[in-house]
Amino acid sequence: MDIDGMIAELRAERACLDEALIGLEKLAQKRTPRRGRPRKWLRPADIAEPRTQNGSANGSRHVPSTSSAN
């Protein structure tokens, strides 16, 4: 068994993990709450609105308005 080699490998791996942890900690500190409504995919599934057959939550479809500006 090469214990000295194993120790060196584990120290190198620990250094990589420390760098990753520091980066994640910096990201967590910089994160500020976003303004507005949270994204739909971030909301829990039990709060999400049920979908209808046409894919909208309230059953209506978007119909573009016609303009008579010609």
C-alpha positions in Angstrom: 0.0 0.0 0.0 1.2 3.4 -0.9 -0.2 5.4 2.0 1.8 8.6 1.1 0.3 8.5 -2.4 -3.2 8.1 -1.1 -2.7 11.0 1.3 -1.5 13.2 -1.6 -4.5 12.2 -3.8 -6.9 12.9 -0.9 -5.3 16.3 -0.3 -5.6 17.2 -3.9 -9.3 16.2 -3.9 -9.9 18.2 -0.8 -8.3 21.3 -2.5 -10.7 20.9 -5.4 -13.7 20.5 -3.1 -12.6 23.6 -1.1 -12.5 25.6 -4.3 -16.0 24.4 -5.3 -17.4 25.2 -1.9 -15.9 28.7 -1.9 -17.4 29.4 -5.3 -20.9 28.2 -4.2 -20.7 30.3 -1.0 -19.9 33.4 -3.1 -22.9 32.7 -5.3 -25.1 32.2 -2.3 -24.0 35.6 -0.8 -24.5 37.5 -4.1 -28.0 36.2 -4.6 -30.6 38.8 -4.0 -34.4 38.2 -4.2 -35.8 38.8 -7.6 -38.7 41.3 -8.1 -42.0 40.1 -9.3 -43.8 36.8 -9.4 -41.6 33.6 -9.2 -41.3 31.5 -12.2 -44.0 28.9 -12.7 -41.5 26.0 -12.6 -40.2 27.2 -9.2 -43.7 27.1 -7.6 -44.6 23.9 -5.8 -46.8 21.5 -7.8 -49.8 21.7 -5.3 -50.1 25.4 -5.8 -49.8 25.4 -9.6 -53.0 26.0 -11.5 -54.6 23.1 -13.3 -54.4 23.1 -17.1 -57.3 22.8 -19.5 -57.3 21.1 -22.8 -56.1 24.1 -24.7 -53.2 24.6 -22.4 -54.1 27.7 -20.5 -54.9 27.9 -16.8 -58.2 29.8 -17.1 -59.6 28.1 -20.3 -59.3 31.2 -22.5 -57.2 31.5 -25.6 -55.3 34.6 -26.7 -57.0 36.0 -29.8 -55.1 38.7 -31.5 -57.2 41.9 -32.0 -57.8 43.2 -35.5 -57.1 46.8 -36.2 -58.8 48.9 -38.8 -55.9 51.3 -39.2 -55.4 50.7 -42.9 
